[in-house]
Amino acid sequence: MQCKLNFWSKPKSFQTKQLKVNYSLSFLKGTTLDYFKLYVANDPENEPTWLNDYELFIKELLINFGPYNMMDDVEVELEQLIMKENHKATKFFIDFYQLASLLQYNDEGLY
């Protein structure tokens, strides 16, 4: 989300998909960085297409580092969502609606 906000706020700085990929790569750390570093350091003639295409880069990132089954993970999070004593109701509602928006449930299902 933070990358997208920067892309939107500075469109002239990110006019190509490759610039978006390069910028996004600069935020990676640990195992994720190690995975992508292998491709960045390789021969430019053999570089993968996702290195120059932001949408393909995001797909590569999600395939290798995203959740196995996002819907199941969100359902579990939603079921475990509680409002702690030191929380305000607003925080609970924001958390609830963020999770609910990822699921395709109708009001009855959410209830």
MMTF fields as JSON, N, C-alpha, C and O atoms, coordinates in Angstrom:
{
  "mmtfVersion": "1.0.0",
  "mmtfProducer": "UNKNOWN",
  "numBonds": 443,
  "numAtoms": 444,
  "numGroups": 111,
  "numChains": 1,
  "numModels": 1,
  "chainsPerModel": [1],
  "groupsPerChain": [111],
  "chainIdList": ["A"],
  "bondAtomList": [4, 2, 8, 6, 12, 10, 16, 14, 20, 18, 24, 22, 28, 26, 32, 30, 36, 34, 40, 38, 44, 42, 48, 46, 52, 50, 56, 54, 60, 58, 64, 62, 68, 66, 72, 70, 76, 74, 80, 78, 84, 82, 88, 86, 92, 90, 96, 94, 100, 98, 104, 102, 108, 106, 112, 110, 116, 114, 120, 118, 124, 122, 128, 126, 132, 130, 136, 134, 140, 138, 144, 142, 148, 146, 152, 150, 156, 154, 160, 158, 164, 162, 168, 166, 172, 170, 176, 174, 180, 178, 184, 182, 188, 186, 192, 190, 196, 194, 200, 198, 204, 202, 208, 206, 212, 210, 216, 214, 220, 218, 224, 222, 228, 226, 232, 230, 236, 234, 240, 238, 244, 242, 248, 246, 252, 250, 256, 254, 260, 258, 264, 262, 268, 266, 272, 270, 276, 274, 280, 278, 284, 282, 288, 286, 292, 290, 296, 294, 300, 298, 304, 302, 308, 306, 312, 310, 316, 314, 320, 318, 324, 322, 328, 326, 332, 330, 336, 334, 340, 338, 344, 342, 348, 346, 352, 350, 356, 354, 360, 358, 364, 362, 368, 366, 372, 370, 376, 374, 380, 378, 384, 382, 388, 386, 392, 390, 396, 394, 400, 398, 404, 402, 408, 406, 412, 410, 416, 414, 420, 418, 424, 422, 428, 426, 432, 430, 436, 434, 440, 438],
  "bondOrderList": [1, 1, 1, 1, 1, 1, 1, 1, 1, 1, 1, 1, 1, 1, 1, 1, 1, 1, 1, 1, 1, 1, 1, 1, 1, 1, 1, 1, 1, 1, 1, 1, 1, 1, 1, 1, 1, 1, 1, 1, 1, 1, 1, 1, 1, 1, 1, 1, 1, 1, 1, 1, 1, 1, 1, 1, 1, 1, 1, 1, 1, 1, 1, 1, 1, 1, 1, 1, 1, 1, 1, 1, 1, 1, 1, 1, 1, 1, 1, 1, 1, 1, 1, 1, 1, 1, 1, 1, 1, 1, 1, 1, 1, 1, 1, 1, 1, 1, 1, 1, 1, 1, 1, 1, 1, 1, 1, 1, 1, 1],
  "groupList": [{"groupName": "MET", "atomNameList": ["N", "CA", "C", "O"], "elementList": ["N", "C", "C", "O"], "formalChargeList": [0, 0, 0, 0], "bondAtomList": [1, 0, 2, 1, 3, 2], "bondOrderList": [1, 1, 2], "singleLetterCode": "M", "chemCompType": "L-PEPTIDE LINKING"}, {"groupName": "GLN", "atomNameList": ["N", "CA", "C", "O"], "elementList": ["N", "C", "C", "O"], "formalChargeList": [0, 0, 0, 0], "bondAtomList": [1, 0, 2, 1, 3, 2], "bondOrderList": [1, 1, 2], "singleLetterCode": "Q", "chemCompType": "L-PEPTIDE LINKING"}, {"groupName": "CYS", "atomNameList": ["N", "CA", "C", "O"], "elementList": ["N", "C", "C", "O"], "formalChargeList": [0, 0, 0, 0], "bondAtomList": [1, 0, 2, 1, 3, 2], "bondOrderList": [1, 1, 2], "singleLetterCode": "C", "chemCompType": "L-PEPTIDE LINKING"}, {"groupName": "LYS", "atomNameList": ["N", "CA", "C", "O"], "elementList": ["N", "C", "C", "O"], "formalChargeList": [0, 0, 0, 0], "bondAtomList": [1, 0, 2, 1, 3, 2], "bondOrderList": [1, 1, 2], "singleLetterCode": "K", "chemCompType": "L-PEPTIDE LINKING"}, {"groupName": "LEU", "atomNameList": ["N", "CA", "C", "O"], "elementList": ["N", "C", "C", "O"], "formalChargeList": [0, 0, 0, 0], "bondAtomList": [1, 0, 2, 1, 3, 2], "bondOrderList": [1, 1, 2], "singleLetterCode": "L", "chemCompType": "L-PEPTIDE LINKING"}, {"groupName": "ASN", "atomNameList": ["N", "CA", "C", "O"], "elementList": ["N", "C", "C", "O"], "formalChargeList": [0, 0, 0, 0], "bondAtomList": [1, 0, 2, 1, 3, 2], "bondOrderList": [1, 1, 2], "singleLetterCode": "N", "chemCompType": "L-PEPTIDE LINKING"}, {"groupName": "PHE", "atomNameList": ["N", "CA", "C", "O"], "elementList": ["N", "C", "C", "O"], "formalChargeList": [0, 0, 0, 0], "bondAtomList": [1, 0, 2, 1, 3, 2], "bondOrderList": [1, 1, 2], "singleLetterCode": "F", "chemCompType": "L-PEPTIDE LINKING"}, {"groupName": "TRP", "atomNameList": ["N", "CA", "C", "O"], "elementList": ["N", "C", "C", "O"], "formalChargeList": [0, 0, 0, 0], "bondAtomList": [1, 0, 2, 1, 3, 2], "bondOrderList": [1, 1, 2], "singleLetterCode": "W", "chemCompType": "L-PEPTIDE LINKING"}, {"groupName": "SER", "atomNameList": ["N", "CA", "C", "O"], "elementList": ["N", "C", "C", "O"], "formalChargeList": [0, 0, 0, 0], "bondAtomList": [1, 0, 2, 1, 3, 2], "bondOrderList": [1, 1, 2], "singleLetterCode": "S", "chemCompType": "L-PEPTIDE LINKING"}, {"groupName": "PRO", "atomNameList": ["N", "CA", "C", "O"], "elementList": ["N", "C", "C", "O"], "formalChargeList": [0, 0, 0, 0], "bondAtomList": [1, 0, 2, 1, 3, 2], "bondOrderList": [1, 1, 2], "singleLetterCode": "P", "chemCompType": "L-PEPTIDE LINKING"}, {"groupName": "THR", "atomNameList": ["N", "CA", "C", "O"], "elementList": ["N", "C", "C", "O"], "formalChargeList": [0, 0, 0, 0], "bondAtomList": [1, 0, 2, 1, 3, 2], "bondOrderList": [1, 1, 2], "singleLetterCode": "T", "chemCompType": "L-PEPTIDE LINKING"}, {"groupName": "VAL", "atomNameList": ["N", "CA", "C", "O"], "elementList": ["N", "C", "C", "O"], "formalChargeList": [0, 0, 0, 0], "bondAtomList": [1, 0, 2, 1, 3, 2], "bondOrderList": [1, 1, 2], "singleLetterCode": "V", "chemCompType": "L-PEPTIDE LINKING"}, {"groupName": "TYR", "atomNameList": ["N", "CA", "C", "O"], "elementList": ["N", "C", "C", "O"], "formalChargeList": [0, 0, 0, 0], "bondAtomList": [1, 0, 2, 1, 3, 2], "bondOrderList": [1, 1, 2], "singleLetterCode": "Y", "chemCompType": "L-PEPTIDE LINKING"}, {"groupName": "GLY", "atomNameList": ["N", "CA", "C", "O"], "elementList": ["N", "C", "C", "O"], "formalChargeList": [0, 0, 0, 0], "bondAtomList": [1, 0, 2, 1, 3, 2], "bondOrderList": [1, 1, 2], "singleLetterCode": "G", "chemCompType": "PEPTIDE LINKING"}, {"groupName": "ASP", "atomNameList": ["N", "CA", "C", "O"], "elementList": ["N", "C", "C", "O"], "formalChargeList": [0, 0, 0, 0], "bondAtomList": [1, 0, 2, 1, 3, 2], "bondOrderList": [1, 1, 2], "singleLetterCode": "D", "chemCompType": "L-PEPTIDE LINKING"}, {"groupName": "ALA", "atomNameList": ["N", "CA", "C", "O"], "elementList": ["N", "C", "C", "O"], "formalChargeList": [0, 0, 0, 0], "bondAtomList": [1, 0, 2, 1, 3, 2], "bondOrderList": [1, 1, 2], "singleLetterCode": "A", "chemCompType": "L-PEPTIDE LINKING"}, {"groupName": "GLU", "atomNameList": ["N", "CA", "C", "O"], "elementList": ["N", "C", "C", "O"], "formalChargeList": [0, 0, 0, 0], "bondAtomList": [1, 0, 2, 1, 3, 2], "bondOrderList": [1, 1, 2], "singleLetterCode": "E", "chemCompType": "L-PEPTIDE LINKING"}, {"groupName": "ILE", "atomNameList": ["N", "CA", "C", "O"], "elementList": ["N", "C", "C", "O"], "formalChargeList": [0, 0, 0, 0], "bondAtomList": [1, 0, 2, 1, 3, 2], "bondOrderList": [1, 1, 2], "singleLetterCode": "I", "chemCompType": "L-PEPTIDE LINKING"}, {"groupName": "HIS", "atomNameList": ["N", "CA", "C", "O"], "elementList": ["N", "C", "C", "O"], "formalChargeList": [0, 0, 0, 0], "bondAtomList": [1, 0, 2, 1, 3, 2], "bondOrderList": [1, 1, 2], "singleLetterCode": "H", "chemCompType": "L-PEPTIDE LINKING"}],
  "groupTypeList": [0, 1, 2, 3, 4, 5, 6, 7, 8, 3, 9, 3, 8, 6, 1, 10, 3, 1, 4, 3, 11, 5, 12, 8, 4, 8, 6, 4, 3, 13, 10, 10, 4, 14, 12, 6, 3, 4, 12, 11, 15, 5, 14, 9, 16, 5, 16, 9, 10, 7, 4, 5, 14, 12, 16, 4, 6, 17, 3, 16, 4, 4, 17, 5, 6, 13, 9, 12, 5, 0, 0, 14, 14, 11, 16, 11, 16, 4, 16, 1, 4, 17, 0, 3, 16, 5, 18, 3, 15, 10, 3, 6, 6, 17, 14, 6, 12, 1, 4, 15, 8, 4, 4, 1, 12, 5, 14, 16, 13, 4, 12],
  "groupIdList": [1, 2, 3, 4, 5, 6, 7, 8, 9, 10, 11, 12, 13, 14, 15, 16, 17, 18, 19, 20, 21, 22, 23, 24, 25, 26, 27, 28, 29, 30, 31, 32, 33, 34, 35, 36, 37, 38, 39, 40, 41, 42, 43, 44, 45, 46, 47, 48, 49, 50, 51, 52, 53, 54, 55, 56, 57, 58, 59, 60, 61, 62, 63, 64, 65, 66, 67, 68, 69, 70, 71, 72, 73, 74, 75, 76, 77, 78, 79, 80, 81, 82, 83, 84, 85, 86, 87, 88, 89, 90, 91, 92, 93, 94, 95, 96, 97, 98, 99, 100, 101, 102, 103, 104, 105, 106, 107, 108, 109, 110, 111],
  "secStructList": [7, 2, 2, 2, 2, 2, 2, 2, 2, 7, 6, 6, 6, 6, 7, 1, 2, 2, 2, 2, 2, 2, 2, 2, 2, 6, 6, 7, 7, 2, 2, 2, 2, 2, 2, 2, 2, 2, 2, 2, 6, 1, 7, 4, 4, 4, 7, 7, 4, 4, 4, 4, 7, 2, 2, 2, 2, 2, 2, 2, 2, 2, 2, 2, 2, 1, 7, 1, 1, 2, 2, 2, 2, 2, 2, 2, 2, 2, 2, 2, 7, 7, 7, 7, 6, 6, 1, 7, 2, 2, 2, 2, 2, 2, 2, 2, 2, 2, 2, 2, 2, 2, 1, 7, 7, 7, 2, 2, 2, 2, 7],
  "xCoordList": [0.819, 0.0, 0.87, 0.562, 1.95, 2.811, 3.465, 3.635, 3.829, 4.392, 3.347, 3.649, 2.119, 1.063, 0.813, 0.605, 0.83, 0.635, 1.734, 1.471, 2.965, 4.062, 3.904, 4.181, 3.466, 3.256, 2.199, 2.358, 1.129, 0.04, 0.445, 0.059, 1.22, 1.563, 2.699, 2.846, 3.503, 4.619, 4.613, 5.555, 3.566, 3.464, 4.622, 4.97, 5.22, 6.342, 7.594, 8.444, 7.705, 8.867, 8.749, 9.748, 7.524, 7.288, 6.514, 5.436, 7.074, 6.388, 6.438, 5.624, 7.382, 7.466, 7.24, 7.404, 6.86, 6.656, 7.968, 7.983, 9.057, 10.372, 10.775, 11.357, 10.477, 10.783, 9.999, 10.508, 8.772, 7.957, 8.558, 8.6, 9.023, 9.651, 10.913, 11.114, 11.758, 13.016, 12.757, 13.43, 11.792, 11.455, 10.961, 11.371, 10.097, 9.55, 10.645, 10.653, 11.563, 12.675, 13.517, 14.072, 13.612, 14.457, 13.922, 14.642, 12.68, 12.096, 12.177, 11.848, 12.609, 12.648, 13.798, 14.842, 13.581, 14.604, 14.592, 13.663, 15.628, 15.694, 15.584, 16.163, 14.828, 14.671, 14.077, 14.467, 13.136, 12.503, 13.54, 13.575, 14.371, 15.436, 16.406, 16.818, 16.771, 17.699, 17.14, 17.873, 15.85, 15.224, 15.327, 15.733, 14.966, 14.963, 16.371, 16.622, 17.279, 18.664, 19.297, 20.09, 18.943, 19.471, 19.165, 20.005, 17.975, 17.551, 18.131, 18.478, 18.234, 18.745, 20.228, 20.694, 20.96, 22.409, 22.776, 23.936, 21.814, 22.097, 22.331, 22.203, 22.673, 22.906, 21.646, 20.565, 21.76, 20.593, 19.833, 18.634, 20.522, 19.849, 18.931, 18.04, 19.152, 18.345, 17.429, 16.922, 17.217, 16.38, 14.91, 14.447, 14.189, 12.769, 11.93, 12.304, 10.804, 9.949, 9.375, 9.11, 9.181, 8.598, 9.524, 9.081, 10.789, 11.722, 11.447, 11.902, 10.708, 10.379, 8.88, 8.432, 8.111, 6.659, 6.123, 6.182, 5.606, 5.185, 4.105, 4.181, 3.109, 2.032, 2.58, 2.182, 3.491, 4.104, 5.002, 5.083, 5.671, 6.503, 5.65, 6.032, 4.505, 3.607, 3.117, 3.033, 2.795, 2.378, 3.492, 3.239, 4.72, 5.875, 6.066, 6.354, 5.908, 6.031, 4.961, 5.266, 3.729, 2.634, 2.744, 2.441, 3.172, 3.323, 4.337, 4.126, 5.425, 6.513, 6.43, 6.965, 5.765, 5.778, 4.402, 4.287, 3.369, 2.022, 1.432, 2.046, 0.265, -0.372, -0.75, -1.032, -0.75, -1.11, -2.568, -2.897, -3.433, -4.848, -5.344, -5.727, -5.332, -5.654, -7.052, -7.247, -8.022, -9.396, -9.477, -10.13, -8.82, -8.826, -8.156, -8.645, -7.031, -6.322, -7.186, -7.211, -7.892, -8.748, -9.921, -10.294, -10.501, -11.607, -11.171, -11.891, -9.996, -9.477, -9.252, -9.626, -8.643, -8.418, -9.727, -9.826, -10.723, -12.03, -12.676, -13.259, -12.568, -13.137, -12.424, -13.041, -11.145, -10.361, -10.336, -9.728, -10.978, -10.985, -11.759, -12.92, -11.103, -11.761, -11.414, -10.4, -12.273, -11.988, -11.413, -12.101, -10.175, -9.507, -9.964, -10.493, -9.754, -10.218, -9.624, -10.292, -8.379, -7.729, -7.963, -7.427, -8.762, -9.064, -10.324, -11.207, -10.368, -11.583, -12.429, -11.902, -13.723, -14.626, -14.258, -14.399, -13.793, -13.431, -12.36, -12.443, -11.352, -10.285, -10.86, -10.495, -11.755, -12.375, -13.153, -13.029, -13.952, -14.765, -13.897, -14.207, -12.822, -11.909, -11.296, -11.268, -10.803, -10.223, -11.253, -10.949, -12.476, -13.539, -13.835, -13.874, -14.041, -14.407, -13.26, -13.497, -12.017, -10.885, -10.888, -10.727, -11.071, -11.103, -12.334, -12.241, -13.487, -14.738, -14.687, -15.267, -14.002, -13.929, -13.143, -13.312, -12.292, -11.51, -12.308, -11.963, -13.377, -14.236, -15.454, -15.85, -16.024, -17.171, -18.483, -19.444, -18.503, -19.674, -20.752, -20.46, -21.999, -23.092, -23.277, -22.581, -24.187, -24.38, -24.729, -24.281, -25.534, -25.951, -24.73, -24.596, -23.854, -22.644, -21.725, -21.131, -21.592, -20.739, -21.308, -20.56, -22.626, -23.27, -22.946, -23.395],
  "yCoordList": [-1.186, 0.0, 1.259, 2.228, 1.244, 2.426, 2.707, 3.865, 1.659, 1.861, 2.494, 3.445, 1.979, 2.537, 4.005, 4.816, 4.349, 5.752, 6.637, 7.748, 6.131, 6.893, 6.989, 8.037, 5.915, 5.942, 6.983, 7.73, 7.03, 7.972, 9.409, 10.327, 9.613, 10.984, 11.567, 12.786, 10.696, 11.155, 10.43, 9.704, 10.622, 9.866, 10.111, 9.222, 11.283, 11.563, 10.775, 10.504, 10.41, 9.636, 8.16, 7.441, 7.707, 6.29, 6.102, 5.508, 6.612, 6.575, 5.219, 4.941, 4.364, 3.039, 1.952, 2.173, 0.782, -0.355, -0.782, -1.253, -0.622, -1.006, -0.114, -0.598, 1.167, 2.07, 1.666, 1.766, 1.216, 0.761, -0.501, -0.645, -1.414, -2.642, -2.303, -2.797, -1.467, -1.093, -0.458, -0.775, 0.429, 1.091, 0.066, 0.099, -0.826, -1.852, -2.793, -3.177, -3.163, -4.029, -3.418, -4.139, -2.111, -1.445, -1.605, -1.315, -2.058, -2.233, -3.671, -3.935, -4.598, -5.993, -6.26, -5.609, -7.244, -7.619, -9.132, -9.813, -9.639, -11.048, -12.0, -11.779, -13.063, -14.122, -13.596, -14.017, -12.678, -12.119, -11.395, -11.568, -10.597, -9.898, -10.904, -10.753, -11.925, -12.939, -13.614, -13.862, -13.91, -14.553, -13.671, -14.139, -12.407, -11.511, -11.073, -10.751, -11.061, -10.668, -11.597, -11.159, -12.869, -13.834, -13.413, -13.555, -12.9, -12.511, -11.165, -10.968, -10.25, -8.911, -8.979, -8.248, -9.851, -9.956, -10.763, -10.76, -11.45, -12.3, -11.495, -10.271, -12.213, -11.668, -10.934, -11.524, -9.67, -8.904, -9.545, -9.315, -10.34, -10.969, -12.121, -12.528, -12.629, -13.745, -13.327, -14.176, -12.039, -11.604, -11.93, -11.886, -12.253, -12.605, -11.395, -10.254, -11.648, -10.557, -9.733, -8.542, -10.364, -9.625, -8.533, -7.651, -8.58, -7.552, -6.201, -5.165, -6.215, -4.985, -4.7, -3.806, -5.457, -5.299, -5.395, -6.459, -4.295, -4.224, -5.25, -5.892, -5.415, -6.368, -7.796, -8.569, -8.147, -9.474, -9.637, -10.724, -8.568, -8.6, -8.893, -9.713, -8.235, -8.458, -9.908, -10.539, -10.434, -11.845, -12.768, -13.714, -12.499, -13.311, -13.233, -14.238, -12.07, -11.861, -12.661, -13.331, -12.593, -13.298, -14.815, -15.558, -15.269, -16.713, -17.294, -18.371, -16.581, -17.106, -16.733, -17.447, -15.622, -15.153, -14.776, -14.356, -14.921, -14.605, -15.755, -16.816, -15.556, -16.626, -17.802, -17.627, -18.987, -20.183, -20.107, -20.353, -19.769, -19.609, -18.39, -18.485, -17.257, -15.995, -15.995, -15.462, -16.578, -16.575, -17.316, -16.85, -18.461, -19.208, -18.414, -18.374, -17.783, -16.976, -15.824, -15.537, -15.168, -14.044, -14.532, -13.878, -15.67, -16.223, -16.499, -16.178, -17.091, -17.386, -16.084, -15.974, -15.103, -13.807, -13.173, -12.634, -13.242, -12.67, -13.381, -12.741, -14.705, -15.47, -15.176, -15.239, -14.859, -14.615, -13.139, -12.783, -12.305, -10.874, -10.591, -10.975, -9.923, -9.528, -8.085, -7.555, -7.471, -6.111, -6.188, -6.586, -5.814, -5.86, -4.684, -3.696, -4.805, -3.777, -2.4, -1.382, -2.37, -1.074, -0.53, 0.519, -1.243, -0.787, 0.063, -0.055, 0.893, 1.664, 0.887, 0.106, 1.103, 0.401, 0.702, -0.161, 1.909, 2.294, 1.371, 0.966, 1.029, 0.142, -1.228, -1.814, -1.733, -3.029, -2.992, -3.902, -1.949, -1.852, -1.723, -2.309, -0.963, -0.831, -2.185, -2.594, -2.887, -4.22, -5.165, -5.911, -5.129, -6.001, -5.712, -6.635, -4.459, -4.121, -4.346, -4.661, -4.187, -4.505, -5.989, -6.357, -6.831, -8.274, -8.659, -9.441, -8.114, -8.449, -8.064, -8.75, -6.977, -6.535, -7.518, -7.538, -8.325, -9.308, -10.576, -11.354, -10.769, -11.931, -11.522, -10.356, -12.459, -12.189, -12.541, -12.994, -12.325, -12.677, -11.618, -10.43, -12.057, -11.095, -10.776, -11.344, -9.891, -9.484, -10.667, -10.743, -11.591, -12.755, -13.618, -14.106, -13.795, -14.596, -13.953, -14.65, -12.639, -11.934, -11.994, -12.063, -11.969, -12.038, -13.374, -13.636],
  "zCoordList": [0.0, 0.0, 0.0, -0.695, 0.776, 0.828, -0.519, -0.899, -1.234, -2.578, -3.482, -4.204, -3.451, -4.293, -3.962, -4.864, -2.692, -2.309, -2.894, -3.356, -2.868, -3.47, -4.982, -5.565, -5.621, -7.071, -7.427, -8.393, -6.652, -6.917, -6.612, -7.335, -5.548, -5.166, -6.014, -6.1, -6.641, -7.473, -8.82, -9.137, -9.602, -10.864, -11.825, -12.601, -11.79, -12.701, -12.322, -13.171, -11.05, -10.6, -10.942, -10.963, -11.21, -11.467, -12.765, -12.78, -13.845, -15.135, -15.813, -16.694, -15.417, -16.041, -14.992, -13.792, -15.479, -14.59, -13.953, -12.816, -14.671, -14.147, -12.971, -12.001, -13.049, -11.93, -10.678, -9.562, -10.87, -9.737, -9.12, -7.898, -9.977, -9.481, -8.707, -7.598, -9.281, -8.615, -7.254, -6.273, -7.204, -5.944, -4.922, -3.761, -5.343, -4.448, -3.953, -2.784, -4.836, -4.449, -3.335, -2.506, -3.314, -2.316, -0.889, 0.066, -0.725, 0.609, 1.118, 2.275, 0.271, 0.681, 1.635, 1.579, 2.521, 3.503, 3.68, 3.249, 4.314, 4.694, 3.522, 2.459, 3.738, 2.741, 1.446, 0.357, 1.569, 0.368, -0.481, -1.699, 0.143, -0.59, -1.201, -2.351, -0.436, -0.953, -2.2, -3.158, -2.186, -3.345, -4.579, -5.643, -4.451, -5.609, -6.001, -7.163, -5.048, -5.329, -6.365, -7.199, -6.307, -7.278, -8.708, -9.597, -8.924, -10.273, -10.69, -11.855, -9.752, -10.064, -10.423, -11.298, -9.75, -9.966, -11.209, -11.621, -11.811, -12.972, -14.242, -14.265, -15.278, -16.608, -17.094, -17.095, -17.503, -17.947, -19.109, -19.271, -19.908, -21.039, -20.597, -21.342, -19.406, -18.899, -17.755, -17.022, -17.601, -16.479, -16.738, -17.878, -15.68, -15.833, -16.238, -15.967, -16.882, -17.356, -16.201, -16.364, -15.028, -13.91, -13.383, -12.647, -13.746, -13.281, -13.943, -13.459, -15.038, -15.752, -15.791, -16.509, -15.022, -15.053, -13.625, -13.009, -13.104, -11.708, -11.368, -10.32, -12.227, -11.955, -11.88, -11.008, -12.791, -12.756, -11.53, -10.957, -11.134, -9.929, -8.699, -7.864, -8.579, -7.442, -7.446, -6.392, -8.628, -8.712, -8.237, -7.492, -8.661, -8.246, -6.733, -6.083, -6.199, -4.75, -4.001, -3.015, -4.46, -3.788, -3.941, -3.007, -5.101, -5.324, -4.345, -3.787, -4.145, -3.319, -1.845, -0.998, -1.526, -0.144, 0.401, 1.553, -0.407, 0.038, 0.835, 0.945, 1.382, 2.147, 1.243, 0.057, 1.821, 1.061, 0.636, -0.524, 1.571, 1.269, 2.032, 3.198, 1.367, 2.024, 2.628, 3.72, 1.946, 2.449, 3.779, 4.713, 3.866, 5.126, 6.238, 7.367, 5.909, 6.907, 7.406, 8.603, 6.496, 6.87, 7.721, 8.695, 7.36, 8.146, 9.58, 10.526, 9.74, 11.081, 11.849, 13.017, 11.192, 11.843, 12.288, 13.39, 11.425, 11.732, 12.917, 13.793, 12.936, 14.049, 15.367, 16.43, 15.308, 16.517, 16.925, 17.934, 16.161, 16.446, 17.736, 17.876, 18.656, 19.908, 20.218, 19.764, 20.995, 21.43, 22.842, 23.782, 22.976, 24.28, 25.132, 24.623, 26.409, 27.343, 27.059, 27.239, 26.62, 26.39, 24.975, 24.618, 24.172, 22.81, 22.785, 23.634, 21.809, 21.556, 20.549, 19.756, 20.585, 19.665, 18.218, 17.352, 17.95, 16.585, 16.025, 14.866, 16.83, 16.364, 16.013, 14.994, 16.852, 16.587, 15.274, 14.454, 15.07, 13.857, 12.605, 11.567, 12.703, 11.555, 11.228, 10.067, 12.254, 12.034, 11.426, 10.496, 11.958, 11.461, 9.997, 9.182, 9.654, 8.28, 7.298, 6.132, 7.761, 6.883, 6.531, 5.367, 7.529, 7.283, 6.481, 5.534, 6.855, 6.17, 4.693, 3.851, 4.38, 2.977, 2.105, 0.886, 2.722, 1.966, 1.677, 0.788, 2.44, 2.236, 1.415, 1.416, 0.735, -0.114, 0.612, -0.009, 1.925, 2.724, 2.606, 2.462, 2.668, 2.781, 4.268, 5.11, 4.591, 5.989, 6.883, 8.026, 6.356, 7.133, 7.476, 8.599, 6.502, 6.73, 7.741, 8.563, 7.701, 8.649, 10.058, 11.034, 10.162, 11.47, 12.13, 13.246]
}
